[in-house]
Every structure is written in C-alpha cells, then in structure tokens.
C-alpha cells in the first residue's frame, strides 16, 4: 500500500506534465563487463566491470510526451557516492538545457540508494541546479535513520520541505542552514560527449494496445507485470511506454490464498447448522473516512529492555534445562512465569510478563553464545572480573 501511494508521486508528475517541466528518473545500472555474448551465473554475480548511470528524462512537447535517455559510462572503477552522483545529475541537467532550452522546472525521482538519499545530495542539487529544481521523490524505502525515513522533498526558497509519505500532512520545513554546506563537486573528465552526435527524442505512446487479446497461435501478447493491472500490449515498446507512464488499469482480483481461506471458512460454518449469522449494520463499519491520516505509515518498533529479574529467570531456566538434559519449552516457561510466587506474592507483575517468543529468542542467543565460547574464554572472563573488582577496591581505599 505504501509503495502504491509513493508511486503516485511519479505518476502525478507524468499526468500533469506541462511544457517546460521535466521529470528525470535516475538509477545506477548493473556493472557491465563486456567479455562474453552470454554470461553464466558465476560470471554474473559480484563481478567487477564498468559503472554506468542511467537517467531517463520525460518532458512534454507540442502536447506529446517524449523522453531522452542519458547514459554515463566510466572507463575505470569509481565509488558510487553522493558527490559523483550529484555531478552526474548536474551534467544531465546541463545537457537537457541544450536539448530543451525552455526548461523551467526539474523534478527528480530515484530509488533509496545511499548515494541519492542524504542531506548532502539535496544541498548539492540546490547549489548545482539552482532554483529550477522543484522536487525530489523516492520510491518506498526500507528501514533507515534520520533523513532516510523521508520520501518526498520539495525545494523552497526558505528551506527543504519534507514528507514521510506522498500527500500525507503538510510536511516539515528544514532550513537550508540546517543541512550544512555541500561537499566539493566531483569533476568529470568527459571523453565522449553525446551532444556531438545526432540526438533523437522518442514519443511515448500506447496506441497499439491489445484491448481484446485473442488466444491465437503464435501471437505474442505483452502483459503488464504489475499486480492487478489487466492491460496487455502487442509490442514490447508500448509495454515499456506503459510502465514509464504508469497508466495501469487495476482490477481487484482475489488471490488463490484468499480463495482458500474463504472456502475453508465456508466449510467450517457448514458444520454448525444451528449457528445464526449476525449482520453488522453498515453504519458501524469503519470505512476510509474513519481512518486517520497517515494510518499506514511505517512505525518504529520499541526496543524492549529486559530487567535484571527477567534475565535471571530466563538464564536460570535455560541452564536448568542444559544441566538436566531436558530442554525447557519457552512457551511453558512463559506460563510458569505468571504463576511464580515467593511468600504468597507473585514474583513478576503483569507488565513484566514475557511471551514465549521473547523467551525463545533469548534462549537462542544464550545457545549461540555457548557454541561460540571456548573454555579459555571463561577463564579470561573470570580474570577480567577479578581485576575489575580489585580496581574498585583500590579506588575505594584511595578515596578514603
């Protein structure tokens, strides 16, 4: 769901594209090592080759959506870091000004690679591209820290306005001073400039869509690979244009897994003949209007820190099972934890109860620790403890 919502950031820009606006989609491609016509699996993984960066620019000209593709190929090994990536985007924008002189707004879209998603990149783009850059949107991200939790960036005169998700909330404005100064840009030594050759823009059209595909023999039909989209095309080129424009036609289709659940529920309900079905009033069902804004945003899991009593209990239960040779069931240990008493008082309060999964994870860490430990490690640990105790005693005597 978050991926679909974040994809709308790019699709809305393409649908509402006007003259003078350009959407640049950037990505580092797989390293290329031109050795063989067809490579085996061992040659394909983790290979060293030429780095190349691809930028596809979509713009509107005379009511028709067109695109340019810029490919930067490096003859030597480089680090795909933020300074080099920002210099490549700067060089792409500079060439776009040559091809499309009336550019007024530039919007950038990319994945969540570290070379793209950082504060230095945003500051470098503002310095190198200037006021023409208006936004930078990212696809749905994995876990991250700081600015990497954000997905949408809008360049304003006062600062950088950021959002965690597309069109969710008013955003937060970060002053430009808070981002710091951008690093020194990397200098590109251009050996071959693409502007010296004949440049051809390609129009994006899906007119030859196969609206009613028939199961004819030897007929090739290119279906949209996105889940839920039912559109089909007669050529690979129009399929690529469709994926670039993002004009998918989604239809809700019940998966096989959901169908199995529905059939299972129907079978179970048929066993209870006297069961009465309860109808829920339509006004009590929570719809989209009953959900607060941002309900699907990714939340951080709180880190649970075990108390000394909890660790001691799990430690004793684990090594008790190790001594007797009968391993303790973590879920049974969780039940016993709720019933442990001392002098007619429960040892643990309700907030201190642990689940079987928590105890199982702790047991796994203890077992791994024992496997990785050697007899000499315990002796060294005892010596370190005795040294620490001796140090504390000496410091206490000196303080007196």
VOVOSE-298666 format. One record per residue (C-alpha): residue in three letters; x, y, z. Coordinates in steps of 0.05 Angstrom, whole numbers, padded with zeros to 5 digits, always signed. Each point is the difference from the previous one (the first is absolute). Layout:
AlaXYZ;...
***
This chain:
Unk+00000+00000+00000;Unk+00056+00048+00017;Unk+00035-00018-00065;Unk-00063+00015-00040;Unk-00009+00067+00034;Unk+00073+00019-00010;Unk-00004-00020-00074;Unk-00055+00053-00007;Unk+00053+00054+00011;Unk+00031-00018-00067;Unk-00066-00015-00036;Unk-00031+00066+00020;Unk+00060+00037-00028;Unk-00005-00038-00066;Unk-00076+00010-00006;Unk+00004+00075+00016;Unk+00063+00012-00040;Unk+00000+00069-00034;Unk+00046+00033-00050;Unk+00065+00020+00034;Unk-00004-00055+00052;Unk+00047-00060+00000;Unk-00002-00063+00043;Unk+00068-00034+00006;Unk+00002-00072+00025;Unk+00070-00022+00022;Unk+00032-00066+00017;Unk+00067-00034+00001;Unk-00002-00060-00047;Unk+00032-00068+00010;Unk+00075+00002-00013;Unk+00017-00022-00070;Unk+00059-00043-00018;Unk+00000-00011-00076;Unk+00034-00067-00003;Unk-00051-00050-00026;Unk-00062+00003-00042;Unk-00036-00043+00051;Unk+00023-00003+00072;Unk-00008-00057+00050;Unk-00026+00009+00070;Unk+00069-00001+00030;Unk+00022+00056-00047;Unk-00062+00042+00014;Unk+00002+00006+00076;Unk+00049+00047+00036;Unk+00039+00016-00061;Unk+00045+00060-00011;Unk-00015+00040-00062;Unk-00016+00068-00027;Unk-00045+00044+00041;Unk-00056+00034-00037;Unk-00054+00047+00023;Unk-00066+00008-00038;Unk-00047+00060+00002;Unk-00066+00000-00038;Unk-00030+00069-00010;Unk-00074+00006-00016;Unk-00027+00066-00027;Unk-00058+00027-00040;Unk+00007+00032-00068;Unk-00058+00023-00043;Unk-00049-00040+00041;Unk+00039-00065-00008;Unk+00040-00033+00056;Unk+00072-00016-00021;Unk+00062-00024+00034;Unk+00076+00003-00003;Unk+00048-00051+00029;Unk+00069+00020+00026;Unk+00051-00054+00015;Unk+00065+00016+00036;Unk+00051-00056-00009;Unk+00065+00000+00039;Unk+00064-00031-00027;Unk+00028-00014+00070;Unk-00024-00023+00067;Unk-00034+00056+00041;Unk-00037+00005+00065;Unk-00074+00011-00010;Unk-00004+00053+00054;Unk-00040+00064+00008;Unk+00050+00051-00031;Unk+00007-00041-00064;Unk-00074-00013-00005;Unk-00017+00074+00009;Unk+00051+00018-00054;Unk-00033-00049-00048;Unk-00069+00031+00013;Unk+00030+00069-00010;Unk+00031-00022-00066;Unk-00067-00030-00022;Unk-00037+00064+00016;Unk+00051+00042-00037;Unk-00009-00042-00063;Unk-00076+00003+00008;Unk+00005+00076-00003;Unk+00035-00008-00067;Unk-00053-00047-00027;Unk-00060+00035+00032;Unk+00017+00074+00008;Unk-00067+00019+00033;Unk+00007-00043+00062;Unk-00031+00033+00060;Unk-00009-00056+00051;Unk+00039-00063+00014;Unk-00026-00058+00041;Unk+00043-00060+00019;Unk-00021-00071+00018;Unk+00044-00057+00022;Unk+00006-00060+00047;Unk+00025+00002+00071;Unk+00074-00012-00012;Unk+00046+00035+00049;Unk+00033+00041-00055;Unk-00068+00033-00015;Unk-00033+00004+00067;Unk+00040+00045+00046;Unk+00003+00072+00022;Unk+00064+00015-00039;Unk-00035-00021-00065;Unk-00057+00049+00012;Unk+00048+00057+00016;Unk+00043-00016-00061;Unk-00059+00000-00047;Unk-00023+00067+00026;Unk+00069+00028-00012;Unk+00013-00032-00068;Unk-00069+00000-00032;Unk-00026+00064+00031;Unk-00072+00022+00009;Unk-00026-00041-00058;Unk+00000-00064+00041;Unk-00067-00005+00034;Unk-00006-00070+00030;Unk+00035-00066+00013;Unk-00043-00061+00012;Unk+00022-00069+00021;Unk-00032-00068-00006;Unk-00022-00037+00063;Unk+00060-00008+00045;Unk+00025-00053+00048;Unk+00019+00015+00072;Unk+00045+00060+00007;Unk+00023+00055+00047;Unk-00007+00075-00001;Unk-00016+00029-00067;Unk-00005-00069-00032;Unk-00067-00009+00034;Unk-00027+00053-00046;Unk-00025-00013-00071;Unk-00021+00067-00031;Unk+00041+00064-00003;Unk-00023+00067-00027;Unk+00051+00055-00012;Unk-00024+00068+00025;Unk+00035+00067+00009;Unk+00000-00005+00076;Unk+00021-00073+00005;Unk-00016-00071-00017;Unk-00071-00024+00015;Unk-00002-00075+00014;Unk-00054-00054+00007;Unk+00002-00071+00025;Unk-00051-00020-00053;Unk-00029+00033-00061;Unk-00057+00049+00014;Unk-00004-00019+00073;Unk-00001+00062+00043;Unk+00028+00070-00012;Unk+00072-00021+00004;Unk+00056+00028+00042;Unk+00045+00057-00022;Unk+00075-00009+00012;Unk+00040+00065-00008;Unk+00057-00003-00049;Unk+00049+00019+00055;Unk-00017-00063+00038;Unk+00021-00044-00059;Unk+00072+00026+00002;Unk+00045+00017-00057;Unk+00003-00048-00060;Unk+00065-00036-00015;Unk+00046+00019-00056;Unk-00029-00025-00066;Unk+00036-00055-00037;Unk+00031+00020-00066;Unk-00019-00043-00059;Unk+00051-00012-00055;Unk-00044-00007-00061;Unk+00031-00042-00055;Unk-00061-00004-00046;Unk-00057+00049+00003;Unk-00068-00024-00024;Unk-00021+00070-00024;Unk+00050-00006-00058;Unk-00042-00056-00030;Unk-00070+00003-00028;Unk-00050+00001+00057;Unk-00067-00033-00009;Unk-00059+00007+00048;Unk-00049-00057+00004;Unk-00075+00012+00007;Unk-00036-00041+00052;Unk-00064-00032-00027;Unk-00041-00061+00017;Unk-00047+00004-00059;Unk+00013-00071-00024;Unk-00027-00029+00065;Unk-00032-00068-00009;Unk-00068+00016+00029;Unk-00030-00067-00016;Unk+00056-00051-00001;Unk-00022-00064-00034;Unk+00033-00067+00014;Unk+00027-00007-00070;Unk+00058-00044-00015;Unk+00069+00031-00005;Unk-00027+00067+00022;Unk+00043+00035+00052;Unk-00036+00042+00053;Unk+00039+00043+00050;Unk-00038+00005+00065;Unk+00014+00053+00052;Unk+00043-00032+00056;Unk-00031+00041+00055;Unk-00048-00036+00046;Unk-00073+00016-00014;Unk+00011+00033-00068;Unk-00038-00033-00057;Unk+00028+00039-00058;Unk+00034-00038-00056;Unk+00042+00024-00060;Unk+00020-00027-00067;Unk+00072+00025+00003;Unk+00054+00006+00052;Unk+00011+00074-00016;Unk-00071+00019+00018;Unk+00006-00041+00063;Unk+00062+00040+00019;Unk-00038+00065-00014;Unk-00057-00025+00043;Unk+00046-00015+00058;Unk+00033+00068-00007;Unk-00066+00038-00002;Unk-00031-00044+00054;Unk-00070+00001-00029;Unk-00020-00068+00030;Unk-00071-00025+00003;Unk-00005-00036+00066;Unk-00055-00050+00014;Unk-00009-00032+00068;Unk+00015-00074-00008;Unk-00006-00050+00057;Unk+00064-00039+00008;Unk+00002-00075+00005;Unk+00021+00005+00073;Unk-00061+00043+00016;Unk-00046-00046-00038;Unk+00026-00058+00041;Unk-00016+00038+00064;Unk-00070+00016-00024;Unk-00013-00073-00019;Unk+00027-00024+00067;Unk-00045+00048+00038;Unk-00060-00022-00040;Unk+00015-00073+00015;Unk+00008+00013+00074;Unk-00065+00040+00005;Unk-00037-00056-00036;Unk+00017-00047+00058;Unk-00040+00042+00049;Unk-00071-00003-00025;Unk-00032+00036+00059;Unk+00048+00059-00004;Unk-00035+00065-00012;Unk+00033+00051-00045;Unk+00007+00069+00030;Unk-00007+00060-00047;Unk+00041+00062+00014;Unk-00034+00067-00014;Unk+00032+00037-00057;Unk+00007+00063+00041;Unk+00045-00037+00051;Unk+00051-00022-00052;Unk+00061+00042+00000;Unk+00015+00025-00071;Unk+00052+00045-00028;Unk-00031+00060+00034;Unk+00009-00032+00068;Unk+00075-00007-00007;Unk+00047+00054+00023;Unk+00048+00030-00049;Unk+00067-00037-00001;Unk-00027-00064+00029;Unk+00042-00043-00048;Unk+00066+00035+00014;Unk+00057-00044+00022;Unk+00010+00002+00075;Unk+00061-00017+00041;Unk-00002-00059+00046;Unk+00016+00017+00072;Unk+00062-00034+00026;Unk-00016-00043+00060;Unk+00054+00000+00054;Unk-00005-00059+00048;Unk+00005+00014+00074;Unk+00051-00035+00044;Unk-00054-00045+00029;Unk-00024-00020-00070;Unk+00070-00016-00024;Unk+00015-00040+00063;Unk-00064-00041-00009;Unk+00014-00016-00073;Unk+00073-00014+00016;Unk-00018-00049+00056;Unk-00052-00036-00041;Unk+00047-00008-00060;Unk+00058-00029+00040;Unk-00046-00043+00042;Unk-00022-00034-00064;Unk+00072-00005-00022;Unk+00021-00034+00065;Unk-00057-00050+00000;Unk+00003-00014-00074;Unk-00074+00017-00008;Unk-00008+00066-00037;Unk-00051+00048+00029;Unk-00057+00018-00045;Unk+00001+00077-00008;Unk-00076+00004-00002;Unk-00008-00042+00062;Unk+00053+00043+00034;Unk-00043+00061-00017;Unk-00061-00032+00033;Unk+00041-00020+00062;Unk+00025+00072+00005;Unk-00071+00024+00012;Unk-00011-00048+00058;Unk+00067+00005+00037;Unk-00009+00021+00073;Unk+00045+00015+00058;Unk-00030+00008+00070;Unk-00070+00000-00030;Unk+00017+00058-00047;Unk+00010-00003-00074;Unk+00072+00011-00022;Unk-00019+00035-00064;Unk-00051+00053-00013;Unk-00046+00000-00060;Unk+00044+00049-00037;Unk+00060-00046+00009;Unk-00031-00060-00033;Unk+00039-00027-00060;Unk-00027-00035-00060;Unk+00023-00068-00024;Unk+00031+00033-00061;Unk+00042+00047+00042;Unk+00025-00056+00044;Unk+00014-00043-00062;Unk+00043+00056-00031;Unk+00038+00009+00065;Unk+00013-00075+00005;Unk+00026+00001-00071;Unk+00050+00055+00017;Unk+00024-00038+00061;Unk+00009-00063-00041;Unk+00039+00037-00054;Unk+00043+00032+00053;Unk+00017-00069+00029;Unk+00016-00028-00069;Unk+00047+00057-00016;Unk+00034-00001+00068;Unk+00062-00041+00016;Unk+00024-00024+00069;Unk+00055+00051-00001;Unk-00050+00056-00009;Unk-00033-00014+00067;Unk+00068+00001+00035;Unk+00017+00066-00033;Unk-00068+00029+00021;Unk+00011-00021+00072;Unk+00069+00033+00000;Unk-00030+00064-00029;Unk-00054+00000+00055;Unk+00051-00010+00055;Unk+00043+00057-00029;Unk-00061+00045-00002;Unk-00019-00016+00072;Unk+00072+00013+00022;Unk+00000+00067-00036;Unk-00064+00021+00035;Unk+00028-00019+00068;Unk+00064+00040-00012;Unk-00040+00061-00023;Unk-00044-00004+00062;Unk+00061-00003+00046;Unk+00032+00059-00035;Unk-00064+00041+00006;Unk-00001-00011+00075;
***
